[in-house]
Structures are given as structure tokens and as C-alpha cells.
Amino acid sequence: MSQTHQVDVLIIGAGASGLFCAIEASKRGRKVCVIDHANKAGKKILMSGGGRCNFTNYTVDADNYISHNPHFCKSALKRFNQWDFLALVQRYQIPFHERLHGQLFCDHSAKDILHMLLAECQRYAVSISLQCSVLAVTADDGGGFRVQTGLGVWHCQSLVIATGGLSIPKMGATPLGYQIAEQLGIKVWPTRAGLVPLTLQPADKDIFATLSGIAVPCEVSVQNSRFKENLLFTHRGLSGPVILQISSYWQAGEALLINCLPDLPLLNLLKQQRGQGSKLKLKTWLAEYLPKRLLQALLPEQLLELALVDCSDKQFQLVVNHIQAWQIKPNGSEGYRTAEVTVGGVDCDALSSKTLESKKHPGLYFIGEVVDVTGWLGGYNFQWAWSSGWCAGQYV
């Protein structure tokens, strides 16, 4: 006979948002249990940021997020912000440092953040049941929910879905949260891999695979979105921070516009060199700014062999077009296997921006990555996890 459990709040998902929501709900005296099918809590926290956990950012704004409802995240981010989370980190005396663009990382290990969350859970008597697979979720007629699992049946007044997205399936990612939403008649926007390396078409791959390991500061744009940071060539395609950022906006079939010298008035400098009668070969002069192998991949050899003084305006324009307006159409992305986040998810319009509660099902909440709110690279997705978890924790 299966065991029956009665709690005030049941949270499905022992990741960043789920644990944070559990802590906040327990502070209010609610009896809280977190369940997860994994064998450890916070697995993705441990692997994030190269094991250092980019836990938030000094600058957080709604513009750092992608959603079909761009205003939805504003309330949560305002009510529990990066400084609020930072105060908790400092209370636990976790040493951290700032990297580029306000990104905050642990000095030692992502374990510091997970240990802090688990210590808070213990402090407020949060129950955590691991290796607990959800088999069925039903809404009780008299209010509340019934959740059938491999470890018995849970009855709860409030049910929080903090199951995350589809990224990195080897870490246990599943579509459970989306399935629960759809089963209960809540719209889910189509999902795709975000913050993910892009692969190249076979012909382009033959040209650029030889550049594997080369990184160049670039500006990459698609439609109205643009980012400027390092682009890394890999044996499969394009990666690096600038590609991960643009990947969340890129749609299959679109071409990327890449500027390999975003801060240089290239055309003016070329003409200036010609005007001074420079007999330097084009490839020699350009090699001051870009790796030779990249130049050979982008420009015809006969053009690179020309002396600057012998180049025409048309040839200079060709150089500029290939280096500062290089267009390339990716073949696809590496998919959820290497993606850091999932774009899309539970429709924000179906939820309260203040409480994260379903408008259709009182007592049902969706938080974290399962919601259609996707942050940029740089600690923004963790901040959304903390903020959305905190907000729901005040009401569950």
C-alpha cells in the first residue's frame, strides 16, 4: 500500500527556484516538501558557470530577458532583486568576484551556493524527497492537489512546478512541467534551445573547422538583437559568449551578421594607408588586427596578396564587407544537449506576475525556467529563479 503524505506546499523540482521558494514558504510557517526525480538536489547549480556558479549580476533589468510578455518579469525582479540575493550570499560569507559585464561568480565552488540553500532549507524545516518520480497530478474537487509519485501520494493545498526546462538532459531535464501545464489546460509556448553553440552548413564547416580554438571579439546581430563579445570557432561551428547570447534570438534559417572588427573604422584606415603609399600586403596589415587563418578563410588569397597602395576602392569595400559585414547562415544549434537554458515555456499571461499563481487553477504556481522567461548569459537566469521563487514563496 502506497504511503500518503499531507503538506501545505508541495514543490516539484529541487533546483534553484524550487529550493528558494521552499525556504520562503517555510519561513511563513508553511509545511513544505520538495520532491525531485534526481538523486541529488541542485545538480544544475553545481555544474553552472564552469563549477563556479554565476549566481547573479550587478545589473539586472527586464531587457535582459526574452518572453512573449516582456513586462511579466518586472514585478518579481523588482520585489526580490540581485542585491537581496547578494545579502544572503554575504550573510553566509561566501567569497565571490565580478567578471565582465557585472557577472558574479563564487571564488571557490558552486557548492557554496547549494550548501547555503540546503542550510536554509534545514534551518526552516523544509522536507526534501529525492529519487521521487511524479506519475500523475490531479486537482482535488475540494481544492488543493493530489500528486502520485513512486514514493507515495502527496496531498497539498499549494502545488509549485519548478521543474526547469529541457536543457542538458543528461542532468535529468524532462518536459514534466510543460506536460502538467498542458494537462491542466494552460498554454505552453513552443520551446527551443537557448544559450547554445551553433553548427555550420557542411560547406562552411569545411572552411571554418580549421580555425577551431580561435577566439575573436565580434559584434553579432540577427534582426534587432546584437551582442558584442568573443566568438569562438569550434570543430562543429560557432560558440563563445557572443554566439550563446545571439542563439536565444536566432531562428532556424536566419543568417547572422558578424562584424569581426566592431571598433575599427576599417575602410577609412585602408584608404589612409593607400594614401600614404603603403606597400604592405593587405594580409600583412590586416594580420595586426585578426588571426591570419581567419583572414584566409574570409578573403580570397589573390586579394590578400595585393599591396595596399595597389588596391581599388572596390577591393577595399570587398574587404570591409567580408570582415565587418560577414553573413553566415548556421545549419542549426547543438540543441538541448549543450544548451544552458530553454526558450519558451508556460505562458506568462496564464500566471499572475505578482504571485506566479495560475489564473485558472488557484493554488497552482509555476516558477523558474519552466516559465516563458529566458535570461541572457551572465547570471540572469539564476536571478529569475531566485526572484520568481521568492515571490511565489510569499503566497503559497
N, C-alpha and C positions, 0 to 999 in steps of 0.2 A: 504494500500500500504506500502511495507516494506521500511525502511529508507536506504539510500545509503551513505556510508562513503568513503572518499578518503584520504589515508595516504601514506607516503613514505614507512613506515615499519610497518607490522602487525606481532605481536608476539603471537603465540598461546601457552598459559601457563604462569601463573603468579607465578611461583616458583622461586627458586634461580637463575637458569641460565637465565630464561626469563626476570626477573626484571633487572638482571645485564646487559644483552645485551641491554635492552631498555634504561638504563641510559647512556651507552657508545654511542649508536647510536644518542641519543638526544643531547649529548654533541657536536656532529658534525653538529648540526643544522637540523637533520632529523626529520620529523613529525612522531612520533611513537605512536602506540596504542598497548596495551597488552590486550588480551581477555582471559577469563577463565570461565569454566562452574561452578566453585565453588562460594560460597557466600563470601569468604574471600581470599585475596592474601596470598601466603606463608604459607599455612596450615602445610605443612610438615616441614618447618623451625621451626615452633612453637613447634612441638612435638619432634623434634630431640634432641638427647643427653639427654634424660630424662627431656626435657624442658629447657636445658642449652645450646643447640646448639654447637656441636663440629665442629666449623666453618672452621678450617684448621689444619695443622700440621706443626711443625717446620722443619720436614724433609720430603720433597716430591720428589719422583723420579718415572720414568716410571715403575720401577719394582714394585711399589705399586698398579699397575693396571692390570686388566685382559682384553684382547681383542684378536680377531683373527689377528689383526695387532698391535703387541706390540709397534711399533715405532710411531704410529699415534699420541698419546697424547703428545709426547715430545715437539713439536713446541709450542703448546698452553701453556703447563706448564712452559716452559722457558720464554715465552714472557709476561705472566702475572702470577707471582708466588705467593707463600704464603706471602712473605714479602710485595708485592704490596697490597694484600688484608688487611694485618695486618696494613699497613699505614692508610688505610681508617678507620679501626676499632679504631685506636688510635686517628685519627682526630676527631672522634665522642666521644672520651673519654669513650669508653665502657670498663669497667673493666673486665679482663679475667684472667684465670690461666692455668697453664700447668698441665696435669695429666701424666700418664705413656706414654712412647714412643712418647713424643713430642706433644700429643694431646692438642689442645687449646679449652677451654670452656668459655662461659660467666660466670662471677661471679654470676650474678643475674638471668637473664632470656633470653631465645631465642628471646623474644620480642625485646630486644635491637638491634639484628641484623636485624630483619624485619623492625623495626621503622627506622633504618638507611637507608635501601634500599628504603623504601617508601618516606623518606625525600629527598633522592637523586632524586627519580622519580618526586617528586613535584618541586624540585629545577630546574629540566631541562624540565619541562612541558610535562612529559610522561602521556598520557591518559590511564586509566585502566578501562575496562568494565567487570564487574563480572556477574555471572549467565547468561553467554552468551555461549550457546551450538553451536558447529560447526556442520552444516548439510551437507555441500559439499565444496570441494576445487577443483578449476579448474585453469589450466594455460591459460591465455589470449593469443590469437593469436599474438597480437602485443607486447608481453612481459608483465611481471607482472602477478598478480594472482587475482582471484575472490574467495572470501570466503563468503559463505552463512551461516548465523547464525540465531538463534532465535531472535536476536535483529537487524536484517537487513543484508545488503550486504556490505562487505568491498572490496574495490579495492586497491591494493598495488603494489609498484614496487618490494619490497623485502618481502618475507614471511619466518618467522623463526618458526620452530617447536621446542618448548621447553616443550613438554607435559609430560615429565618424563616417568617412567616405570610403571610396573603393581603392584609394592609393595604397601601394605596397601590400598586395595580397599575401605575400609570404609572412607578413607580420600579423595576419589574421583578419584583414579587412574583408567585410562582407556587405551585401546590399540589404541587410536586415532592416535598417532604419527606413529605407525607401519603401520596402515591402510592407512594413507596418503602416506607414502613411497611406499608401495606395489602398491597402485593405480597408482602411477606415475612411476612404473617400477623400483624402487630402491630396491635392495636386503636387506632383513632383516634376520639376523641370529636368529635361534630359541632362545626363551627366557626361563629363569627359575629363580626361587627364589634364591637370594644370601644374605649373612649375615643373616642366618636364623637358628633357632634351628632345630635339627634333632630328628626324632622319632625312637623308637626301635621296633624290631620284638616282637611279643606277648610274647615269652618265655623269652627274655632278659628283657622286660618291667616288668615281674613278679619278676625278680631277683633284678633289679636296682631301681624300683619305690620307694622302701622303703628308698632309700638314698636321696629322694627329699629334696633339700635345702643345701646339702653338696657341697662345692666347694674345688677343689684341683688343685694346679699348675701342669699342664701337658704339655708334648710335643705331639702334634697330627700331624700325617702325612698321606698323601694319594698321591700315585705316587711320583712326585718330589717336592711336596709342603709340607712344615712343618711350624708349628707355636707353640710357647711356651707361654702359659698364663693360666689363670684359666679356669677349666672345671667345669660346674655346672650341677649337677643331678637334673632333674625335674620329675614331676609325669608322663610326657609324653615321656621323653627321655633325650637327652643331650643338654646343652646350655652353656652359658658363652662365654667370648671373644674368646677363642681358637676354640670353635666349630663354632661360627659365621664366623670366618676367614676361616676355612677349608671348610665350607659349600659351599663357592663360587667356590671351586675347585672340590668338591666331585660330583661324578656322580652316579646315581641310580645303585645299585648292587655292588658297591665297598665297601671293608672293610676299616675301619680306623685302623691305627696302633697307639696305645696310650701308652706313657711312663709316668707312674704316679709318677716316681721319676727321672726326667731327669738329675738332677745334682748330683746324688749319685752313687758311684761305688759299687752297691749293692752286687754283687757276691763276690767281694774282702772283703767287710766288714763282710758278713756272714761267710766266711771261717776264717777270723781273729777272730771272736767271738768263733767259734768252736775250733780253735787252742788254745784259752785262757781258754778252758774248761767251757764256759758259760753254766749254767744250766737254764738260762732264757728260757721260752717258746717262740717259734717263734712269736706267736701272740703278746706277751708282748713286745718283742724287736721291731717288725715292727710297733706297735702302737705309738712308738716315732716319726714315720715319716708319718703315714697315719691313717685316722679315722678307728676305729675298725669295724664299719659296712661295710666299703668299703672292708676291708681285708676279712671279712666273705663272701662277695659277689664274690670276685675274687678267693679265695683259698679254697680248701677242709678243713673241720673242723679238720679231723684227722691229717692233715699236720700242721695246726696252733697250735695244742696241743703238738707237739713234742718239746723237748728241743733242743736248738741249737747244743749242744755237740753230740746229737744223730742223727743229720741229715746227710744224704749222699750227695755227690756232685750232684747226680742226682736229689735229692729232692731240693737242693739249686737252681739248674738250672730251676726246675719247678716253684719255687717262682719267679725267675727273669723273666721267660717267661710270667707269668701271670700278673706281676706288671709293668715290663718295656717293654714288647712287647705284650701287650694285644690287641688282634684283635677282632673287633666287626663290624658287618655289619648292618648299620642303615636300618630301614624299609622305610624311606623317610624323607622329610623335612616337617616343618609345613606349607610350601607353602607361597604364597604371603600375606596371612592374617597377618603374623608377620614378613615377610622379610623386611629388611631395604633397599635393592636395587634389581634391576633386572639385571641378567647377560644375555648378548646377546643384540640384537637390530640392529639399522640401520648400515649397512656395512660401515666400515671406508674407504674402498677402493673406495666407491662411492662418497666420500667427499674430499675436499681439506683440508689438515692438517693445512694449514696456515689460511684459512678463514672460514672453516666449511661449505662452499658452495657446493651444489650438482654439480658434474661434468656434469651431464646430463641435469639439469634444472637451467640455470643461474637465480640468484635471490632467489633461494630456499636454506634455511640453516637448519641444524639440530644441536642442542646443548644439553648439559647436559646428563641426564640419558637415554634418548631415543636412544642415540648413543651407539654402541657396545664398550663402555669403562666403566669398573666397578672397583671402588676403593676398597681397603681394609677398614676395620673398623678403624676409627681414624681420621676422618676429610678429608679423601682423596676424597670422592665423592662430598663434598661441594667445595673443591678446583677445581675439574674438572668442576663443574658448573660455578664457577667464571671465570676460565681460558677460557673455551670454549665460555662462554657468552661474555667475554671481546673481544676475537678475532673476533667473528662474528660481534660484535658491531662496529668494526673499518671499516667494509666493506659494511654492509647492506645499 
